[in-house]
């Protein structure tokens, strides 16, 4: 993953950028209200000086973490692609469904009977992609997505991401090359975002 080539500070900024992209009216794009987010605005939202934001954005772009559209607006390729699928599905729902989706509906019924392996496209959640990007142990994505969607008591995604970043610095998670980092689905099912006190003293600023 190209994000792993970036510094911890750049990764922290990327989390802030993804949080904005996830609530943008054009999912996946760094813009609000149809207008691109400036470096100055991003600095305010991330809580860091603008002279720190610019080199971090350059670092992310050089490593291919994001792309830019024809107007130069940064966007997350995967989030933008899935955002389009989400909007299409939303429109189909307003129309009461689409005949072209009958085969997909058939597959979903087979899944319920255990006759077909489920795919992630059936439950799109841009917030989950932010979680998955931040979580250090990439195991069992389908199970993690299911657990994420069931976690109705989970706090705001930014709080979750900040907790993960803090826990990454704990002795437990760093021991034996991450051997004791729980599977993401386990972390979600057990509400491990509440494990703040365990890592609070070792929390370090991302930027």
GUVEXDO-305762 format. One record per residue (C-alpha): z, y, x. Coordinates in pm, whole numbers, padded with zeros to 5 digits, always signed. Each point is the difference from the previous one (the first is absolute). Example, Ala and Ser with C-alpha at 12.3 -4.5 7.8 and 13.67 -1.06 7.14 Angstrom:
+00780-00450+01230
-00066+00344+00137
// end
This chain:
+00000+00000+00000
-00103+00336+00142
+00325+00161-00121
+00193-00208+00253
-00184+00182+00277
+00164+00324-00109
+00337+00138+00098
+00302-00029-00229
-00030+00372-00075
-00362-00036-00107
+00089-00298-00217
+00275+00203-00165
-00246+00277-00083
-00245-00257-00138
+00269-00118-00243
+00038+00359-00123
-00377+00032-00033
-00024-00324-00199
+00272+00118-00236
-00216+00304-00081
-00317-00209-00026
+00171-00236-00242
+00071+00278-00254
-00323+00193+00052
-00229+00031-00302
-00260-00153+00232
+00195-00303+00118
-00010-00051+00375
-00099+00356+00090
+00224+00259+00166
-00038+00260-00271
+00193+00137-00296
-00150+00183-00295
-00349-00053+00136
+00082+00190+00318
+00050-00154+00346
+00348+00007+00153
+00002+00237+00297
+00178-00075+00327
+00254+00266-00086
+00070-00152-00342
+00025-00348+00148
+00248+00129+00258
+00219+00145-00275
-00016-00322-00205
+00081-00213+00305
+00273+00238+00115
-00136+00057+00351
-00159+00295+00186
-00375+00031-00043
-00052-00013+00377
+00133-00358-00013
-00213-00100-00299
-00338+00085+00153
+00019-00234+00304
+00139-00280-00217
-00291+00034-00244
-00238-00009+00296
+00171-00314+00128
-00038-00172-00336
-00364+00100-00028
-00089-00104+00355
+00146-00344-00069
-00202-00031-00320
+00298-00010-00235
-00178+00223-00253
-00348+00135-00070
-00129+00335-00128
-00234+00065-00290
-00294+00243+00003
+00240+00291-00045
+00218-00109+00289
+00285-00119-00223
+00196-00292+00152
+00017-00314-00210
+00141-00351+00024
-00299-00232-00027
+00182-00285-00168
+00198+00215-00241
-00311+00193-00101
-00194-00322-00058
+00274-00152-00212
+00047+00333-00179
-00357-00024-00128
+00065-00352-00128
+00318+00120-00168
-00178+00282-00184
-00274-00237-00115
+00258-00244-00134
+00178+00285-00174
-00320+00109-00175
-00076-00358-00104
+00345-00016-00154
-00061+00315-00207
-00318-00155-00136
+00177-00318-00095
-00144-00198+00287
-00347-00069+00132
-00216-00312-00052
-00067-00004+00372
+00368-00075+00054
+00000-00321-00206
-00036-00214+00308
+00289+00179+00165
+00209-00050-00312
-00086-00368+00012
+00118-00016+00362
+00326+00171-00091
+00064-00265-00266
-00068-00271+00255
+00247+00166+00235
+00267-00013-00269
-00061-00375-00027
+00015-00041+00377
-00370-00081+00026
-00103+00298+00208
+00153+00187+00290
+00088+00355-00111
-00155+00300+00177
+00155+00335+00079
-00268+00191-00194
+00158-00097-00333
+00300+00227+00060
-00099+00314+00184
+00288+00210+00127
-00068+00275+00259
+00375+00034+00057
+00013-00363+00108
-00260+00068+00268
+00229+00266+00143
+00283-00252+00006
-00219-00267+00158
-00123+00240+00270
+00355+00096+00091
+00159-00345-00012
-00006-00161+00347
-00029-00365-00104
-00336-00072-00163
+00074-00333-00172
-00072-00108-00358
-00178+00306-00134
-00063-00150-00343
+00366-00089-00041
+00099+00344+00125
-00228+00170-00253
+00152-00204-00283
+00351+00087+00116
-00094+00368+00038
-00128+00019-00356
+00317-00168-00131
+00234+00233+00191
+00060+00241-00289
+00320+00136+00156
-00167+00088+00330
+00044+00367+00104
-00282+00244+00075
-00258-00142+00241
+00080+00266+00262
+00365-00109-00003
-00111-00362+00041
-00228+00086+00291
+00269+00207+00173
+00245-00289-00040
-00249-00242+00156
-00061+00236+00292
+00375+00024+00055
+00049-00376-00020
-00276-00049+00257
+00236+00164+00250
+00292-00232-00075
+00119-00259+00249
-00052-00275-00257
-00367+00080-00058
-00074+00053+00368
+00173-00318+00115
-00219-00282+00130
-00325+00183-00076
+00076+00049-00367
+00105-00358-00069
+00266+00113-00247
-00214+00241-00201
-00008-00142-00355
-00328-00084-00167
-00120+00303-00200
+00035-00185-00332
+00358-00095+00091
+00076+00359+00099
-00126+00122-00337
+00156-00273-00214
+00340+00057+00158
-00018+00380-00027
+00045+00040+00375
-00079+00371-00027
+00374+00030-00068
+00082-00129+00351
+00027+00363+00118
+00349-00022+00149
-00098-00285+00228
-00255+00212+00186
+00121+00353-00066
+00152+00054+00342
-00318-00114+00171
-00237+00208-00209
-00227+00221+00208
-00241+00265-00117
-00360-00120-00022
-00143+00340+00099
// end
